[in-house]
Amino acid sequence: MTLVESATEQRRVEGDDESDVYPDDRGWVIDCVQRIRGDLAPEETAITEIPLPSKLTGLRLYVKREADQPSGSHKHRLAAALLLHALASGWLVKGRPVVEASSGSTAISEAWYCRKLGIPFYAVVPDTTATEKKKAITDLGGNVVPVSGDIVTYARRVADRFGGHFMDQFTYAERAYDWRGDEGLAPELLRAVPDLDWFVMGAGTGGTTTSVARHARYTGSGLKVCVPDPEHSAYFDGWFWRDPTVTDKGSHIEGIGRPRVEPSFVPTTVNRMIRVHDAASVATMRVLAAGDWNIAPGPSTGTGVFGAIRVLLGMREQGRTGKVATVLCDPADRYTHEYYDDDWLKEQGIDHRPWMPTIENFLRTGDWTPPETFR
Ligand SMILES: Cc1ncc(COP(=O)(O)O)c(C=O)c1O
């Protein structure tokens, strides 16, 4: 025994060079990983083109149908990525729960995977989360913890209390996604539309837009990324001023826009941001649902399509042709009693009606006439 010992040596028990401080769940981990990469792998989704009027000749608008994933949203891909990342990092212990802070969609997808893998699951959700989303989580065997405060702080506490693992999508989404590989949303999109100019989508974690931007740069595609941001989200100012300390009230559009700039949102991957009024997001959602494109979306898809329309208008103004894609994030039936209920919208102070003719008219004629109050 030497007189001066390093901290590590002091902690070591004699002869324990191979001590297994961490439980050896390797067999279980390998089984889970193989299943997520095998029979439970996210599916390749179809793309719907929304035909544009002749005034927009040379411009194309695509919607990637992520709501067709088995757990109903693009978060199916995130849940698979986060679980693989956590399993490969040795963070999950057989029999111990996974805990997530989520506005619902991520939690639904994680509940789906956890049920398939036999992992207990807790979702800490804002108490304003749509009833349908909470039911979807419990129907999949998950536990819902609605809170009025900061969901991340509560999720950490719940994980400590139950000896589980806090998945922390807002930190890990961007690093869990495999953006180099040839499987995932970006590779699928670029295989289907190789000369795509813009990918437009709101940011919740920012994980999807970050992974698409990285994949585009990695593969040498000219694709650029635009993030339409709802009212009261911190992302726009965080991006514009390159200031990660910006905060705001938090958004009204479920799943996107955050009260602070989350670690998973990587501003340098975003080429353009557009502020979108909640009324415009909801109107776009309603117009899509009423149309005959077989698109019945939630509100964040409304924000995405509105952003895509603004990008298309900019291209037309500059006399350019090009292709723009966005995402059908999740389905309308998760919001029957919220964004599809006029009384609920009135209670929230969202009046989507003035925007309806603007969106309808644009998709029918290509003319763009925003309501008086928003000009
Ligand atoms: C319905 C919905 N749309 C869009 C998003 C944004 O996706 P991302 O987290 O990849 O930024 C989310 C994220 O929670 C969501 O739930």
Ligand as a Chemical Component Dictionary entry (heavy atoms), coordinates in Angstrom:
data_LIG
# 
_chem_comp.id                   LIG 
_chem_comp.type                 NON-POLYMER 
_chem_comp.pdbx_formal_charge   0 
_chem_comp.three_letter_code    LIG 
# 
loop_
_chem_comp_atom.comp_id 
_chem_comp_atom.atom_id 
_chem_comp_atom.alt_atom_id 
_chem_comp_atom.type_symbol 
_chem_comp_atom.charge 
_chem_comp_atom.model_Cartn_x 
_chem_comp_atom.model_Cartn_y 
_chem_comp_atom.model_Cartn_z 
_chem_comp_atom.pdbx_ordinal 
LIG C1 C1 C 0 -47.038 16.906 -32.278 1  
LIG C2 C2 C 0 -45.600 17.324 -32.390 2  
LIG N1 N1 N 0 -45.189 17.970 -33.469 3  
LIG C3 C3 C 0 -43.904 18.368 -33.620 4  
LIG C4 C4 C 0 -42.957 18.140 -32.651 5  
LIG C5 C5 C 0 -41.537 18.592 -32.851 6  
LIG O1 O1 O 0 -40.612 17.551 -33.029 7  
LIG P1 P1 P 0 -39.155 17.607 -32.474 8  
LIG O2 O2 O 0 -39.195 17.235 -31.019 9  
LIG O3 O3 O 0 -38.388 16.625 -33.261 10 
LIG O4 O4 O 0 -38.626 18.995 -32.609 11 
LIG C6 C6 C 0 -43.353 17.472 -31.499 12 
LIG C7 C7 C 0 -42.403 17.234 -30.431 13 
LIG O5 O5 O 0 -42.756 16.940 -29.299 14 
LIG C8 C8 C 0 -44.700 17.049 -31.360 15 
LIG O6 O6 O 0 -45.122 16.403 -30.251 16 
# 
loop_
_chem_comp_bond.comp_id 
_chem_comp_bond.atom_id_1 
_chem_comp_bond.atom_id_2 
_chem_comp_bond.value_order 
_chem_comp_bond.pdbx_ordinal 
LIG C1 C2 SING 1  
LIG C2 N1 SING 2  
LIG C2 C8 DOUB 3  
LIG N1 C3 DOUB 4  
LIG C3 C4 SING 5  
LIG C4 C5 SING 6  
LIG C4 C6 DOUB 7  
LIG C5 O1 SING 8  
LIG O1 P1 SING 9  
LIG P1 O2 DOUB 10 
LIG P1 O3 SING 11 
LIG P1 O4 SING 12 
LIG C6 C7 SING 13 
LIG C6 C8 SING 14 
LIG C7 O5 DOUB 15 
LIG C8 O6 SING 16 
# 
